[in-house]
Amino acid sequence: MLADAITHAALPGVVGAFLVSGYLEAAGWIDNEGGWSVRQLLMFSGAVLAGVLTAFMTEWVTSSGWVRQDAALGVVFTTLFAIGLIMLRQFADKTDLDLDCVLYGQLETVGLGGGVPSEAIACGFMLLLNGMLVVLFFKELMLTTFDPGLARSLGFRPRLVHYALMAFTSATVVTSFEVVGSILVIGMLVIPPSTAFFMTRRLSAMIVIAVIAAVSASFFGHLAANLLPGPLTDLFGLPLTESVRTSGAIVVTAAFQLIVAVFFGTERGIVRDRIRRRGLLAEVQSR
């Protein structure tokens, strides 16, 4: 839910960075022709700051004791998103904003220009950075996330680690947002970990299973987006559709994996739970 909130709350940060870049360009600090990398860096920084602000404000509202964390999160991200929409309408109303790109991304066009796509380099860098973060600080992240009181008594700083994690999450979301769109970003942040939750109780194994689920959903979702629409529309007598959005097909595939895990998961699956209960009942009756 926090990742979902960050994808929405990043909007005022992006619009604010857009305004700053326009001011710097008007002042002559950014070249009108060659300042694209500077503008991208500003947009990236603005979105990361908005993500950290979301985490800070959520914790601040929750600390009052009157509002639960989920309700506080809903208040914070909807407020920031509304502020971003107002800023967009007021200061960037004439900006060309492709809503289809925002929702679905541009997976179908990545790599058409030849060579290694810049989007792949950026996402690959974030993948490497996240992998290093998890491997090097796994113990600290696990301890500060699940038992901040113990972490504090051992000399760690749970709040600092939390904000650093939110900063990396925001950076990951923003890096992926332009390429894959909001639907796939939110789906991949939520559905594969939920699938792994029904397969194991160990955190390290849960992370590995979530990654495998995400990769397999991406692979089979891409195949399904290009191979299934034609035969299905022909089967049901609908207007011929040769392909659908890759991002949507990937999310649907990930959701199908989650449904299978809910019923047949090795740890918390409904079928496994029924079998376990029947075994315990039979054991009790035999005594």
Secondary structure, 3 states (H helix, E strand, C coil): CHHHHHHHHHHHHHHHHHHHHHHHHHCCCCCCCCCHHHHHHHHHHHHHHHHHHHHHHHHHHHCCCCCCHHHHHHHHHHHHHHHHHHHHHHHCCCCCCCHHHHHHCCHHHCCCCCCCCHHHHHHHHHHHHHHHHHHHCHHHHHHHHHCHHHHHHCCCCHHHHHHHHHHHHHHHHHHHHHHHHHHHHHHHHHHHHHHHHCCCCCHHHHHHHHHHHHHHHHHHHHHHHHHCHHHHHHHCCCCCCCCCCHHHHHHHHHHHHHHHHHHHCCCCCHHHHHHHHHHHHHHHHHC
